[in-house]
Amino acid sequence: MTGRFISLEGGEGTGKSTQAKALASTLESKGIKVHLTREPGGTPGAEVIRSLLLTGQEDKWNMRTEALLFAAARAEHCQSLIKPALERGEWIISDRFIDSSRAYQSVSGQLNDEDIMALHKVGSGGLMPDRTFILDLPEDVAARRADARDRGDSDRIGGRDSDYHRSVMAKFRGYADDEPNRVKLIDAAQSPEDVTANLLQNLTDLLD
């Protein structure tokens, strides 16, 4: 079977990690070898960079430095885990990938989409997922879920203000509009089981 690369994206509290695990479990039940991973992180080296990125005060890194660190973590992730697995015909399911960098690092206005994608080309050869799912929730529901998850201790990016996260989610929705073949917008307000079923329905063409 051809290796496939699936990413789950969306704002804070939309259920990406839960759905990534559920999707991996379902695919494994079909006899598919699946690697469940995340960004930033996924390999020992990339996890070190994750800690640098997500801990500390908001002003720890400027947006350009942040983008470079994300690109470095992704380069390591792609080289050490994602590309070798795909070459073996295995599947990758990643909780976040390049579209998160595009959304989170570009809304400040210091970097544009072309800048982010140029870093991605240098670091990771421009690798893109075969299918990207954007999990979409009403802002107030996502905020409540994120608060319950973090218990008042969000990381330095998750803790940014609501205007920032609103702009990030608008970016994600725009990617679904611009790239409908790759990027699918999923209503995450459904039951977890229905969301998983929706994800599988949107993978039918890749399972053939």
C-alpha positions in Angstrom: 0.0 0.0 0.0 1.2 3.5 -0.8 2.2 5.5 2.3 -0.2 8.4 3.1 0.3 11.5 5.2 -2.6 12.9 7.1 -2.5 16.1 9.3 -5.1 17.4 11.7 -5.3 21.1 12.2 -7.4 23.8 14.0 -7.4 26.1 16.9 -6.9 25.4 20.6 -9.5 23.0 22.1 -10.9 21.6 18.9 -10.1 17.9 19.6 -7.1 17.3 17.3 -5.3 15.0 19.6 -8.4 13.0 20.4 -9.3 12.6 16.8 -5.7 11.8 15.7 -5.7 8.9 18.2 -9.2 7.7 17.1 -8.3 7.8 13.4 -5.0 6.0 14.0 -6.8 3.2 15.9 -9.4 2.8 13.2 -6.9 2.6 10.4 -4.8 0.1 12.3 -7.9 -2.1 12.7 -7.9 -2.2 8.9 -4.4 -3.6 8.9 -2.6 -0.3 8.0 0.7 0.5 9.7 0.2 4.0 11.3 2.6 6.3 13.0 0.9 8.8 15.3 3.0 11.9 15.8 2.7 15.6 16.6 4.2 19.0 15.9 6.3 20.6 17.1 8.0 17.4 18.2 7.7 13.8 17.1 11.3 12.9 17.3 13.8 13.3 20.2 15.5 16.3 18.6 12.3 18.0 17.6 10.8 17.5 21.1 13.8 19.5 22.5 12.8 22.3 20.2 9.1 21.9 21.2 10.1 22.6 24.8 12.0 25.7 23.7 9.0 27.0 21.8 6.1 26.3 24.1 7.6 27.1 27.6 8.4 30.5 29.1 7.0 34.0 28.6 5.2 35.2 25.6 8.0 37.6 24.7 10.7 34.8 24.9 10.9 34.7 21.1 10.0 37.1 18.4 7.8 35.8 15.6 10.7 35.4 13.1 12.7 33.4 15.6 9.6 31.3 16.4 9.0 30.5 12.7 12.7 29.4 12.3 12.4 27.2 15.3 9.2 25.6 14.0 10.9 25.0 10.7 13.9 23.4 12.3 11.7 21.1 14.4 9.8 20.1 11.3 12.9 19.5 9.2 14.1 17.0 11.9 10.6 15.4 12.1 10.4 15.0 8.3 13.9 13.6 7.9 13.9 11.2 10.8 10.3 10.0 10.9 7.8 11.1 8.3 9.7 10.6 5.0 11.2 7.2 6.0 7.8 5.9 7.0 6.1 7.1 3.8 8.8 5.5 1.8 8.1 2.2 3.5 4.4 2.5 2.5 3.2 3.3 6.0 0.8 6.0 7.1 1.6 9.1 9.2 -1.1 10.9 11.2 0.3 14.2 12.6 -1.4 16.4 15.2 -0.4 19.7 13.4 2.0 20.3 10.5 2.9 23.1 8.1 -0.6 24.7 8.0 -0.2 25.5 11.7 3.0 27.4 11.0 1.2 29.2 8.1 -1.6 30.2 10.4 0.1 30.9 13.7 3.2 32.7 12.5 1.7 34.8 9.7 -1.1 36.5 11.6 1.3 39.0 13.2 2.0 40.6 9.9 5.8 40.1 10.4 5.8 37.1 8.0 3.6 36.2 5.1 2.6 32.8 3.7 5.4 32.9 1.1 8.0 33.3 3.9 6.7 30.3 5.8 6.6 28.1 2.8 10.1 29.2 1.8 11.4 28.0 5.2 9.4 24.8 4.7 11.0 24.2 1.3 14.5 24.7 2.7 14.0 22.6 5.8 11.6 19.9 4.7 11.7 19.8 0.9 8.2 21.3 0.8 6.6 18.1 1.9 2.8 18.5 2.1 0.2 16.1 3.6 -2.0 14.1 1.3 -5.0 15.2 3.3 -5.4 17.9 6.0 -8.4 18.1 8.3 -9.3 21.4 9.9 -11.4 20.8 13.0 -13.8 23.7 13.4 -15.6 24.7 16.5 -17.5 27.8 17.6 -15.0 30.1 19.4 -16.7 29.9 22.8 -16.9 26.1 22.8 -13.3 25.8 21.8 -12.2 28.2 24.5 -14.1 26.3 27.2 -12.5 23.0 26.0 -9.0 24.5 26.0 -9.5 25.9 29.5 -10.7 22.6 30.8 -7.8 20.8 29.2 -5.1 23.3 30.3 -6.6 24.0 33.8 -5.2 27.6 33.6 -1.8 26.5 32.5 -1.7 27.0 28.8 1.6 27.1 26.8 3.0 30.3 25.6 1.3 30.1 22.2 -2.1 28.8 23.5 -2.1 31.6 26.0 -2.3 34.3 23.5 -5.4 36.5 23.4 -8.7 35.7 21.8 -8.1 38.1 18.8 -5.0 36.3 17.9 -6.7 32.9 18.0 -9.7 34.2 16.1 -7.3 35.3 13.3 -5.6 32.0 13.3 -8.9 30.1 12.9 -9.8 32.5 10.0 -6.5 31.5 8.3 -7.3 27.8 8.7 -10.8 28.3 7.1 -9.2 30.1 4.3 -6.9 27.2 3.5 -9.9 24.9 3.2 -11.5 27.4 0.7 -8.2 27.7 -1.3 -7.2 24.0 -1.4 -10.4 22.0 -1.3 -8.8 18.8 -2.6 -6.2 18.6 0.2 -7.9 20.5 3.0 -11.2 19.5 4.4 -13.1 21.6 7.0 -14.7 19.3 9.6 -17.5 20.3 12.0 -16.0 19.3 15.4 -19.2 20.2 17.3 -20.5 16.7 16.5 -20.0 13.8 18.8 -16.4 12.4 18.8 -17.6 9.3 17.1 -19.4 11.3 14.3 -16.3 13.4 13.8 -14.1 10.3 13.4 -16.7 8.9 10.9 -16.5 12.1 9.0 -12.7 11.9 8.8 -12.9 8.4 7.5 -15.5 9.3 4.9 -13.1 12.0 3.6 -10.3 9.4 3.3 -12.1 7.0 1.0 -10.1 8.1 -2.0 -6.8 7.5 -0.3 -7.8 4.0 1.0 -8.6 2.7 -2.5 
